[in-house]
Amino acid sequence: MNEAIPGWVREILRCPVCRGELNDATGPSGAAVLECAGTCVVDGGRRTFVVEDGIPVLLADV
């Protein structure tokens, strides 16, 4: 779990596109990201959202 995001916030976060749960993952640069566990697939991989200074940026280019 991304320790920078409080647990109560993590429980309610959802993908803004499909409303699926978001899992902790690591991006190509090694930075923390949230990865959609739902049906969102972009460029052959799961849709991811960056976490900047502990704040998830849940913006999707759809």
RAGI-V883418 format. One record per backbone hydrogen bond with DSSP energy under -0.5 kcal/mol. NH is the residue of the N-H (numbers start at 1). CO is the residue of the C=O. If there is no record, write none. Layout:
NH;CO  NH;CO
//
This chain:
3;1  5;2  6;4  9;6  10;6  11;7  12;8  12;9  13;9  15;20  19;15  22;13  23;35  25;33  27;31  30;27  33;25  34;49  35;23  36;47  37;21  41;39  42;45  45;42  47;40  49;34  51;32  52;50  52;55  53;51  55;52  56;54  57;50  58;56  59;57  62;60
//
